Amino acid sequence: MARRKTGPTDVVKAIVYDRDGGACVRCGARHDLTFHHRVNRGMGGAREAWINQAHNLLTVCTTCNGWFEDHPRESYAAGWKVRRPQAPDEVAVRYPDGCFYRLTPDGVRSTTVAAAR
């Protein structure tokens, strides 16, 4: 029996990669990239259609992907992770330029607030 594909489509991956400039949204690296779900998919994949849409996905390097799990407080504060029941389009994400952006399901990124340094 073939396994059910539970991840984002290639089209959504391309939209996210382009939106994020082909770089990790935390450190700016351009190598060893993967896609990170801001709201976890849960065991066995996602039942909600939005879980694999662009606003719930980030382009990240494999190092930062692991860092998110090891540093949950910082990851939630920066919007790299989102707790249920919040929706990912309600939580802004900090990018390497220090700005916070709102993400939409169609792949648009709009500036919200500059980060305090």
KETIPA-500657 format. One record per residue (C-alpha): y, x, z. Coordinates in pm, whole numbers, m for minus. Layout:
<sites>
<v: Y	u: X	w: Z> .
...
</sites>
This chain:
<sites>
<v: 0	u: 0	w: 0> .
<v: 340	u: 139	w: m97> .
<v: 593	u: 191	w: 181> .
<v: 893	u: m37	w: 186> .
<v: 1218	u: 148	w: 106> .
<v: 1450	u: 91	w: 401> .
<v: 1735	u: 330	w: 321> .
<v: 2051	u: 295	w: 114> .
<v: 2035	u: 269	w: m263> .
<v: 2127	u: 562	w: m486> .
<v: 2444	u: 374	w: m587> .
<v: 2555	u: 338	w: m224> .
<v: 2474	u: 705	w: m156> .
<v: 2692	u: 806	w: m452> .
<v: 2980	u: 588	w: m326> .
<v: 2957	u: 740	w: 25> .
<v: 2931	u: 1097	w: m109> .
<v: 3239	u: 1045	w: m327> .
<v: 3436	u: 874	w: m47> .
<v: 3361	u: 1165	w: 187> .
<v: 3456	u: 1427	w: m72> .
<v: 3106	u: 1573	w: m89> .
<v: 3145	u: 1724	w: 258> .
<v: 3034	u: 1665	w: 615> .
<v: 3274	u: 1424	w: 787> .
<v: 3258	u: 1624	w: 1113> .
<v: 3276	u: 1991	w: 1013> .
<v: 3358	u: 1985	w: 639> .
<v: 3042	u: 2175	w: 535> .
<v: 2927	u: 2126	w: 175> .
<v: 2563	u: 2230	w: 216> .
<v: 2247	u: 2077	w: 367> .
<v: 2402	u: 1729	w: 342> .
<v: 2234	u: 1403	w: 434> .
<v: 2341	u: 1046	w: 509> .
<v: 2394	u: 930	w: 866> .
<v: 2381	u: 568	w: 984> .
<v: 2665	u: 498	w: 1227> .
<v: 2480	u: 198	w: 1371> .
<v: 2118	u: 302	w: 1409> .
<v: 1873	u: 129	w: 1178> .
<v: 1619	u: 75	w: 1455> .
<v: 1246	u: 106	w: 1446> .
<v: 1082	u: 14	w: 1117> .
<v: 1404	u: 10	w: 917> .
<v: 1683	u: m240	w: 897> .
<v: 1671	u: m615	w: 873> .
<v: 2049	u: m655	w: 835> .
<v: 2177	u: m605	w: 479> .
<v: 2495	u: m431	w: 600> .
<v: 2305	u: m151	w: 772> .
<v: 2279	u: 42	w: 441> .
<v: 2629	u: m37	w: 313> .
<v: 2898	u: 228	w: 278> .
<v: 3091	u: 142	w: 597> .
<v: 2783	u: 223	w: 806> .
<v: 2706	u: 552	w: 631> .
<v: 2861	u: 897	w: 652> .
<v: 2796	u: 1217	w: 460> .
<v: 2701	u: 1480	w: 718> .
<v: 2534	u: 1818	w: 729> .
<v: 2196	u: 1837	w: 900> .
<v: 2345	u: 2041	w: 1187> .
<v: 2608	u: 1777	w: 1268> .
<v: 2352	u: 1497	w: 1225> .
<v: 2156	u: 1650	w: 1513> .
<v: 2478	u: 1715	w: 1708> .
<v: 2558	u: 1341	w: 1702> .
<v: 2235	u: 1267	w: 1889> .
<v: 2290	u: 1551	w: 2139> .
<v: 2655	u: 1452	w: 2208> .
<v: 2666	u: 1071	w: 2214> .
<v: 2990	u: 1034	w: 2414> .
<v: 3190	u: 1242	w: 2166> .
<v: 3010	u: 1083	w: 1869> .
<v: 3098	u: 728	w: 1979> .
<v: 3459	u: 829	w: 2059> .
<v: 3504	u: 970	w: 1708> .
<v: 3336	u: 673	w: 1537> .
<v: 3051	u: 882	w: 1400> .
<v: 2822	u: 651	w: 1594> .
<v: 2880	u: 280	w: 1662> .
<v: 2721	u: 74	w: 1937> .
<v: 2586	u: m271	w: 1868> .
<v: 2721	u: m541	w: 1867> .
<v: 3028	u: m373	w: 1713> .
<v: 3035	u: m373	w: 1334> .
<v: 3100	u: m41	w: 1160> .
<v: 3408	u: m174	w: 979> .
<v: 3567	u: m244	w: 1322> .
<v: 3543	u: 120	w: 1437> .
<v: 3755	u: 393	w: 1277> .
<v: 3601	u: 733	w: 1199> .
<v: 3758	u: 1075	w: 1260> .
<v: 3738	u: 1305	w: 957> .
<v: 3787	u: 1685	w: 956> .
<v: 4160	u: 1639	w: 879> .
<v: 4200	u: 1488	w: 1228> .
<v: 4287	u: 1142	w: 1097> .
<v: 4098	u: 825	w: 1175> .
<v: 3994	u: 605	w: 884> .
<v: 3862	u: 253	w: 851> .
<v: 3566	u: 223	w: 615> .
<v: 3480	u: m83	w: 409> .
<v: 3144	u: m199	w: 269> .
<v: 3264	u: m125	w: m86> .
<v: 3338	u: 240	w: m8> .
<v: 3714	u: 235	w: 52> .
<v: 3857	u: 464	w: 322> .
<v: 4202	u: 382	w: 459> .
<v: 4407	u: 574	w: 714> .
<v: 4460	u: 416	w: 1055> .
<v: 4590	u: 653	w: 1323> .
<v: 4640	u: 1028	w: 1342> .
<v: 4434	u: 1198	w: 1610> .
<v: 4606	u: 1334	w: 1918> .
<v: 4559	u: 1708	w: 1934> .
</sites>
